[in-house]
Amino acid sequence: MESNTLNEILAALSSPIRLKMVRALQKKDLSYSDLMKDIDLTRERDAGSFSYHLKKLLRTGIVRVNQETKLYELSPRGTSLLSLIEEMEGRILTTVIPVVRRSEYVMEPFDKTKIISALIREANVPPKVAHEVANVVKEKIRELKVEYLTAPLIREIINAVLIDSGYEKYRHKLTRVGLPLYDVSMIMKETARRKNPDFLVQSATSAVLREYSLLSALPRRVADAHLSGEIDLQDLDFWLLKKHSSIYTHAVVETYNAGIHHVEEDRLSEFLDYLFVQMEQRSSTVIRDQVLSHFNVLLSLFVARPSKGMERAARRLLRLLLLTQISENMPALSVGLSLAAPSLLVPEEPDSLREGSSSFSDRAQETHDLVFSAAKDAYKEVLRGVPPGKLLLLLCPSAHGRLEEQAEMLVGFPLANVVSRNLCDRFLFSGEGLSLPLQEVALSPTTDVDGVAHINMPRIAFESKGNEEKFLELLQENMKLISVAFASKAKYLKRFHSQTVDKQRSNFVVAPAGLFEAVKQLTQSSPLESHDARSLMMRICRLTSEYIHKVSTSDLKIRLSSNSAWSAAERFVKADISKYGFGSVSKIIYQRDRESAIYSCCMVPLEEAPGLEQQLELEREMHPHIDGGHYTLIHLGEASDELGEDRLLHCLQEAFSQPGIDAVGFVHPLTVCRNCGEISLGFQSKCDPCGSKDVSVYRRRGAYLYS
């Protein structure tokens, strides 16, 4: 074979029939009969001619027989010769292929081999298939009437050919992550309206990272479940890069090298500067909120007696933090205030606190009031006129109640959730009501909730068609998908933040959205009215908790929360309306129009709760199965008599009279003055303190308040 002369080889390819045979074998290996059929010859009429041409190709080593499959295939010599022929065609034929404008801003001649290389490199396409696809792409490009080609256009043609040829699995791997020109134009227009160039960068980055997560980082089934509305991976834009929330504990003092037992009051300002730097740097790794847990207790470690100087120092820190976090791209700030110091945080009296100083518990209570005043002043100075979704106070009563003080504070500055004293002594809380055991993180300066996901419970109910066991089976499948998504996120967080992620296990939270509505769909009755529906709701909650614990590992802890994000509940209901029709969905939700439709974000939909006592009773029954935060929203109404201190105090007393409620937030309108920053409960046409009519009204959506 190898002794063939160049003349013999060229002669073998001089026949149109033989060249047609070679091109057919370039696409795939063929049997004798299939090869004849592929070049439009028949055994009855053309057997002799076909045999002659085939022997010619075999003698010159252009074609050979695969010894395993017994099919005819191109030899390496044949492949090389065909590539040379195609190159000559490209140079000689009159049909000129347009030049290519590459993404590196250079123009170059079209080169089919680059398509082949890209298919093999990027999508693991077998070489023979890559050659086949590249040839088809080249022919399609010849037919185009364009001045020049672009890389995106060529990629679109390649994807179309892959789909037409039945190679969808390769097309998926070849997907380009980016933004359509129209979308960029719309983002540019919105950026100009906002006068904020950062919005353009943030939007483009979010879009690219979101597509990368769905197309590459997450398994296909997980991505499909998110897109279809079966599950919701909260903050998917930064799923791979940022944690959900970060909570600072008293141990941050030790990392400052102050030492809890040897702190001095004159070092307080220096420590708060250190804390500001840590939080400012860490804000780029957190998407939702940063929490200063038990902040007044932490400050009490530095002082013999609270003073105005301490209040000024605290106000300065909060003011700086709010200034850095005022951007819409930065996490919110939650400040925890406790009227009683958790036993785990109470130190022996330091040597520096000599005779005449108050006890640590007394200092913590006095510091509580000073920090509350500092937070209120800092908000007015920094966030005046800004939607109050960037600051939240987490108030914790003392062991002896003192709920009156919390009610008074809520009236005077209603940016607060109230945390149960029973839980405040043992748990850390994020601003969204997510909780982590204090004992587990006592030695860490910060602890994180790394990610949150939601399950569309009504979707499972619709799909199970009234079969409770089918419902539980689908629920377990979704839980497995979420655990896979959490594992992927944990891997990427460690990869991108190896220097900042603490050496502790990852913490994730799952929240069921629309559990109440799902039970209504399954039983055709409300859990507030039917014992059977109520029992099923308890069973689902218990089994969900069990599923979660089964998929948790020593390195990845998953907890169950009672509260889902507003955005997830809203997305789920829209997806289900699209899938099942508004008529079906409207039977299980309170709202009666598409625009306002949403599934419940908490255990009992606020609109369906017949009374506070019945709502709290149902939520308490669910509490034993919830270890990731039980956050109860209480609807106060809008009338002035429903928004007074007495009404707030009654609700707090009812909520915390028995165990089972972790944290309480109130749903009510409030008015913010754009002139002086004053916040008032209810609708106000003007600000009472300054008389300005430049006011805005906000409502609570979950933990925070928005317009």
N, C-alpha and C positions, 0 to 999 in steps of 0.2 A: 504493500500500500504506500509506504513512505517513499518509494522510488518513483512514483508518478511524477512526470514532468509538469511544469507549469502549463504547457500547451494542453496536456491531457486533462488537467483539472479545469482549465477555463472552458475547454470543449464540453466537459460534462455539464457545465452550467449554461451553455449557450442555447440549450433547448428551452423554450417557454414551458413545456410540460414538466421537464425536470426541475426548473426553477420553481414552478408551482408546487411540486412535490416537496421541495426543500422548505418552502414557506409554510406549508401545511404541517410539516414535522417540527417546525419552530414553535408552533402553538402547543402541541402535545404529541406524545408517542401514539402510534397507530398500528393496527394490524394490517395485513395485506389487503383485506377487503375494505376496511375503513379508509385506508389511504387512497385506494382507487375511487371510492365513492366521494371522498372529500375533494378530489380534483375533477369531479364530474365525468368519470369514465365508467363503463359498464363491463362486466365480465364477459357477456355474450359477444360484444362488439369489439372491445379494446383490450382483451386479455394479452394478446401477443405484444402489442405496442407498449402496454404498461410494464410487462415483464422485461422488455428490452431496456426501457429507461431506468427501471429500478436497478438492474444489474450494472448499468453504467455508473450509477451513483455509489453502489456498493464497492465496485472495483477501484474507484478513485478515493475511497475512504471518506466520502462526504456523508454517507449514511451508513449505519451499522445496525445489527440486531442486538437488543438488550437480552443478555443471556438469562436473566431472571424472569422477565415478563414475556420474552419472545416477541416483543413489539419492535417495530422499526423506530429508530430515533436518530437525531442529528448527532454526529460525532463532534468533538471539539474542533476538528478541522472544518466541518460543515458550518458550525456556529460562527467561527472566525470569518469564513468566506462570506457568509450572509451579512455580517456586520459591515464588511468592506463594501459589499454591493450596495447596501442601504446608504452608506456614507457617500458613495459615488452618485447615487440617485439624488441625494440631497444637494450635491454640488452642481450637477449637470442639468437636471430637469428644469423646465421653464417655470413650474409652479414653485414659487419662492415662499418658504416659510418665514413669517415675520420674525424680527429680532425680539429678544426677551428683555424686558426691563425688570431687573432683579430688585429684591428688597434692600440690597446694599447700595442702591442708587447707581447701578452701572448697567450698560446695554451690552448684550452679547448674543451671538448666533444661537439658535435653538440646537440643543444637544440631547438626543434621545437617551444617551447613556446615563445622563444625570437623573432622568426619571427612573431608570432601572436601579441605579444606586440608591436613590431615595426610598423606593419601594422596599428594597431589601433591608436597608438600614433602619428605617423608621417603623415599618409595619411587619417586618419579618416575612415578607412575601418570598416564596421559593423562586430561584433565578429564572426558571423556565416560564413561570406565570408572570414574572416581572417583565420579561422580554415580550410576552404576548400582549400584556396591557400597554406597554410602551409603544408597540407597533400600531395598535388601534388608536391610541391617543395621537400619534403622529399623523395618521390619516385624517382624523377629525380636524386637527389643526390646519392641515392643508386646505380644507374646505372653508375655513373661516375667512371672512373679509374684514380684517382689522389691520390697523397700521402697525401695531406692535403687541406683543404678548406680555402679560404680567404673571408673576409667580402665583398670585391667588387665582387667576383665570385658569392657568394650567392645572392647578390643584383641583379646581372645580371639575374640569374635564376628566381628570384622573378618577375622581370620586364617582362621577357619572358612569365611566367605563367599568369601574369595579362593581358598582351596583348592577349594571346591565349584565355583567359576566357572572353574577352570583357570588361575588367575593365581598359581601357586606362586612365580614369580620375584619378584613384588612382595611376597608374604608374607615371603620370606627377608629382604628389606631392611627390613621393618617389625618384625622380631623385637625384643622387649624384652629387655635384658640385666639380669638380677637373680637373686634367690634365691626359691624357693618358701618359703611360710611354714613348712612342716615342716622344711626344711633349716635355716632360721634358728633354729627351736626346738632342734634337735639341737646346733647350734653354741653356743647359749646354755647348754645343759646341760653341754657339754664345757668351756665357759669357766668355769662355776661349779665344776666338778670340779678344774680346774687352778688356780683362784684367780688367773687371769691375764686381765684385760680386754683386753690387747693381742691375745690369741688371737682374740677376736671380730672385732676390726678387721682383723686379718691375713687371717682366713678369708673374711670378706665381700669384702674388697678382691681377694683372689686369685680368688674365683669370678667377680666382675664382669670383671676384666681377662682372665681365661681365655676367657670367653664373647665378649668384645669381639674378642680376637685371632682366634678361630675364625670369628666371624660377619662381621667387617668388615676387620680389618687384613690377614689372610691371604687369598689367592685361594681360592676354593671348593674346587678340586681339592687344594690343599695341606692345607687344614683336614680334608677328607674322608680324605686319606691318613693324617693323624695319628690321627684318631678311629678309623679302621678297623684301626690297628696295622700299617700298611705302613711308616711312619716314626715316629720319636719326636722331638719338639722339646723338648729337656730344659728343665725349669723353665718350662713354657708360661705359668704364672700371671704371671710377670714378664718374659716374652719381649720385650715392647716397652720395658721400663723399665730392666732391669738387665743388666750384663755377667756372664759366667760367672765369671771370676776376674781378679784384678789382681796383677801381679808388680812389685815395687819393685826397681829396679836401683841401682848405685852412683851413677848420675847424679842421684839425689835429693839427694846432697850438694851438687852444683853449684846446684840450684834453691834450696837453703838459703842460697846465696851465701857458703858457706864457702870454696869453691875447693879442689880436691883437693890442690894443691901448697902451700897456705897454711893448713892446719888446725892447730888447737891443742888440746891435751888438755883444757884447762879449758873448752872449748866443747862437749865431748861431751854433757853433760847437757842443755844448751840445744838442741843438735841433736836429741836423742832426744825432747824435748818437742815440737819442731816436727814430727818424724816421727809422733808419736802423733796430733797434731791432724790431719795430712794423712790418716792411715789411718782415723781415727774419722769424719771427714767423708766419705771415699770409701766407707766400708762400706755406706752407704745406696744405692750404685749397683752393688754387687756381690752376687751371689746365692750363690756357692759358697765361694770362699776368697780371702784376701789372702796374698800370699807375700812374705816378706822374703828375697830371694834373696842368697846369699853374705853372710849377715848379719855373720858374724865378720870377713870381709874388709872389709866396709864400716866396721866399728868400728875396724879396724886403721889406717884412714886418720887417726884422731884421736890415737893414742897412741904415745909413744916406747917404752913397755913396758907390757904388760897388767898390770892391778892389780885388787885387790879392789874398789876404787872403781868401776872400769869394770864389774865383774860386778854390783855393786849397781845401777848405772845401767841396765844391760841388763835385770836382773830387774824393776826398777820399770816399764820400758816394757812388757815382756811381760805383767806382772801387770795393768797398766792396759788393755792391748789385750784380754786374756782377760776382764776384768770387763765391758767394753763388748760383747763378742761372746758372752757366756754365754747370751744369749737365743737361743731356737730359731729366731728369724727373722733372725739375723745370720750373716754368713759365717764360716767356720772360719779359723784362722790357721795358716799353714805357715812354718816357719823353716828356711832353708837354711844349712847349715854345711859349709864346705869345708876339708879339711886342706891343700889347696894352692890358692893364689890363681890364678884364670884369668889368662893372660898379658895379656888385654885390660884387666884391672882393676889390674894392678901399675903404680904410678906411679913416677916418679923420687922419690928420697928428699926430702921437704919440708925447707925450710930450718929449720923449727922442730924437726926431729928431729936433734939434734946428736950429737956423738961420744959413744959409750957406749951408744947405743940399739941394740936388736937389729935385724936386717934385716926388711924388710917380710914376707917369706915366713915367717920365724920368728915374727913377731908374729901373723900370721894363724893359725898352728898353735896358739900359746898361747891366743889369743883364742877359738879353736874350743872348747877344753875349758871355758873360763870361761862361755861362752854356753850350752853344753850344761848345765852345772850350774845356770845361771840359769833356763833353760827348765824344768828338772825341778823346781826349787823353786817357780817361779811356778805350775806346774800344781798342785802339792800345796796351795798357798795358796788358789788361786782355784777350781779345778775339782774339788775333793775330792768324790767321790761322784757327780759328773756323768758321764754316758756320755762316754768319751774321744774324741768325734768332733769336738772343737773345736780340737784342737792336733795338729800333725804336724811332725816333724823330717825334713828332707831331708838326709841325710848323704852327703857326697862324699869318697871316699878320695883320697889323694895320688897323685902320679905313680909312686911306688915301692910302691904297694899300701897297706900299713898297714891291711889289711882286719881285722886282729886287733882294732884299736881299735873299728871299727864293730860287730863281733860282740859285744865286751864291752859297748858302749853299748846294743845291742839287748836284751841280757839285763837290764841295769840299769834301762833305761827304754824299753820296746818300742813307743813311739809314733813309729815311724820307718819311712821307706822309704830305701833306699840307692841313690844315683844313680851311674852309671858315671863314672869319672874321664875316660874318653875323651870323654864327652858334656858333662861338667860344665865343661870348658874352653871349650866352643863353644855351649852351649845354656842357656836358662833353663827351669826346670821349675815347673809348678804342683803343688799337693799331690796332684792326681789323676793325675800322670804325664804331663800334656800338656806339650809342649815347643815353644819358639820360639827361632830362631837368635839368639844373643847379639849377633852382629855387626850384625844388622838394627835392633836397638833400643838400641845402645850409648849413644846420646845422649839417650834419653828417660828421665825419672825413673821412669815406670811404663810397662808394656806390658800389654795386656789380651788375654785370650781372650774375645771378645765373645759367642760362643754355641757350643753343642754340639748336634749332632743324631745320631740313630742310625738305621740301616737294619735292618729285620727280614729278615735273609738267609734263614732257613728259609721265610718266607712266599713269597719269590720262588721258592725251590726247589719248594715245593708247587704254585705256580701254573704253573711252567714244565713240570711233568710229565716230568721227566727230560731235557728238551731244553736242552742247555747254551747254545746260541745264544739261545734264548728267555729263558733266565735272564739272560744278559748284557744283552739288550735291555731287560728289565724293570728291571734294576739301573741302567742308564743313565737310564731314565725317572724312577726314584726320586731319583737324584742331581740331576736337573734340578729336581725339586720342592723338594728341600732347598736348592738354590742360590737359588731364588726366595724361600724363607722367610728365608734369611740376608740377602738384599738388603733385604727388608722390615724385618728387625730392625735392620740398619745404619741405615736411613733414620730409624726411630723413635728410636734412640739419639742420633743427631745432632740430632734435633728436640728431645728432652727434656733433653739434656745438652750444649748448645752451649758452655757455659762450662767443662765439665770433661772432655769427650772430647778427647783429645790429637789433634793434627794428624798422624795417622799412618793408614796403611790399616787396615781392619778385619781381624781375625783370627778365623777360625771353624774348627771341627774337626768332622769326620764320623767316626763309629765304627761298624763293622759288628758287630751283635749276632748271635751264633749262627752265625758263618761255618763253624765246624767241623761243626755239625749240618746246615747247608745242604748241604755237600759229601757228608755221609753220605746225605742224602735223594736227591741227584742220582745218586750212584754206587752206593748201597746197600753202601758199605764205609767203613771208617774211614781217615782220612789217616795215622793212626799204623800202619796195617797194610797199606795198599794204595799202591803207587807211583803208580798212575793217579789215585787220590783226592788224593794229596799234590800231584801236578803240577797238578791242577785247582784246588786251593786256592791254589797259588802264582799261577796264571794269573788267578784272580778278584781276588786281592790286587793284582797288577800292573795289571790293567785298571781296577780301582776307582781306583787312584792316578792313572792317566791321565785317567779321566773327571773326577776332581776338578780336575786342573790345567787341563782344557779349560774348565770353567765358572768358574774363578778369573779375576779381573780385576786391573788395577793398583791398584784401590781396595779390593778385597775378596779376601783370600787365604784359601783353604780348604785345610786339611791333613788327612791321614789318620792316625787313631790306632788302635792295636791294641786299645784297651780301651773297652768300653761301660759305661754306668752300670747298676748292679744293678736300679734301678727300671725302666729301659727293657727289659732282658732279661726281667724278671718280667712286665711288661705285655704284651710280645710273645707270650710263651708262653701266657698266659691267652687272648689274642685268638685265637691259632691253635687252641687246644683248643676254643674256642667255635665256630670256623669249620669245622674238619676233624675234630673229635672227639679224645678223649684217646688212643684206640687208635692213630691215625695218628701223633700227636706223640710218644707214648711210645716209638716205635721208634727215634727219633733222639736222645733225651735219656737222661741217666744215671738220673735220679730215676724211681721207679716209682709215685708217687702224685701226685694233682692238687695237693695242698696245697703240696708242696715243689718242684713243677716250675719250672724256670727254664732259659733258654738260657745258653750260656757267655758270660761277660763279657770273656774274654780269648781268645787264639788257640787255646789247648789247654785244654779243660775240666779242672779240677783232679782230678775224680774219675776221668777216663779216662787221665790221664798214667801210663804204666806205670813210669816212672822219671825222675829229674831229667835225666839225660843226654839221653834221647830227647825230652823236652819242650823243652829248651833248643836242641837241634839243629833241631827244626821251627821254633821261633820265630826263630832266627837266619836261616833261609832266607827268612822273610817280611820281615825287617828292612829290606832295601834299598828297599822300596816304602812304608815308613812314615816320614813326616816330621813327624807331629804328636804323637809320643810313643809309645814302646814300653815298656809297663809290665808286668813279668812277676810273676805271683803264684806263690809256691812253697809248697806244702802241707807243713807240718812234721809233722802228726800231733798226737796228744794225750798220748802217753806221755812220761814225764819224760826218758828218754834221747834223745828226739827234739827236745827243747827246750833242750838245753844249748848252751854257747858253741861247743864243737867242731863241733856239727852246723850251727850258723848260719855259722860260718867256712867250712866245707866248701861250703855252698850258695853263698856269696858268691864263693868262689874259682872254682867251676865256672861261675857266671854270667858273671863278668868276665874269665875266662881268654882269651876271644876276643871280638872286636867283634860287635855285633849285639843286645845287651841294653842298653837305656837305663837302666831303673830296676827295682829288685826290692823287692817287699813280701812279707811272710811271713804265711801263713794259719795261725793257731793260736789256742787259747783263752788268755785272760789274765784275771787276777783283780785287781779294783780295791778297795782298802779305803776304805770310806766314812768311816772315823774319821781316818786319817792321810794318805790319798791315795796310799799306796804302790801301785805296779803290779808284778805278778809274772806271769811266764810260766806257763801251764798253769792247771789247776783247783786252787784252794786253798780249804780249808774255813775257814781263818782267816788273818789277816795275821801273818807272821813277826815284823816289827819291833815292832808294838804289841800283838799278841795278840788283836785284835778279831775277832769272828766276823761283824761287819756288813760283808760283802763282796758284790760283784756280779761276774758273769762276762760277758765280752764276746768277740765274734769280729769278724774283719775282713770287711767288705763293700766290696770295691774298695780305695780308698786308706785310708779311715778305719775305725775300729772302732766297732761298735754292739752293743747287747744282742740 
